[in-house]
Structures are given as structure tokens and as C-alpha cells.
Amino acid sequence: MKIKDSIVLVTGANRGFAFTQVLLEMGAKKVYAAALSLTNDVRLSLNSKGVQV
């Protein structure tokens, strides 16, 4: 599967935010992640990596 320059949708992301980071590191152009809720720790971690939440 080609990841570089792709746009990715991750469902159930509240269990796999590390996976979204890996996709970005592999060159995904944009990653959309759907989650039921975010803890403050996860929100701050994502914001520190430049991810808009």
C-alpha cells in the first residue's frame, strides 16, 4: 500500500494514535482520525506534534 503523499482516514483512533503518528512519519500528506473522546494528555501530545485537534 502506498502511504507517501496519500490522505488517510483512521477510524477508532482513540485506540491507535501512535498509528496516526507512524502514518505521518511514512509521508502521509494528511491523516484524519476519528475518536469518541480525547484525554488532555493525548490532546497535548498531538498538539505538540503539530496536529490540529
Beta strands, then each sheet from edge to edge (+ up, - down):
strand 1: 7-10
strand 2: 30-33
sheet 1: 1+ 2+
end
